[in-house]
Amino acid sequence: MIKSEKKQEKETHALVQWFDVLFVMVLCFVTLLGTMLLRGKVLVGSGSGQGLDYSFSLPMFLIVGVVFALYLSYMLSHSDRELKEMVDHVYGTEEKTVEDEKEAI
């Protein structure tokens, strides 16, 4: 029974991983396709041979950089704290039960 349950858990875990990977790939494809459809002929140059027009805006670049840095610092601080809590929970001092205290006396 235990072996079949573990095998089923591994299969479920593999299915969830495949779903995650395919879901992200589909989202990327939809995002790229949506951009091309919304931009229409402008994206491919509308026959004039100009190609793609990438513009760079320094203020927008700085805003995105600041937002990314804030997000990264927030995630690192919280994930570090939660990792420490998890490690303390798994490897930290064990709580003594009443039976353990009676044996010590």
Sequence and secondary structure as in RCSB ss.txt:
>XXXX:A:sequence
MIKSEKKQEKETHALVQWFDVLFVMVLCFVTLLGTMLLRGKVLVGSGSGQGLDYSFSLPMFLIVGVVFALYLSYM
LSHSDRELKEMVDHVYGTEEKTVEDEKEAI
>XXXX:A:secstr
 HHHHHHHHHHHHHHHHHHHHHHHHHHHHHHHHHHHHHHTHHHHTTTTT        HHHHHHHHHHHHHHHHHH
HHHHHHHHHHHHHHHHS     HHHHHHH 
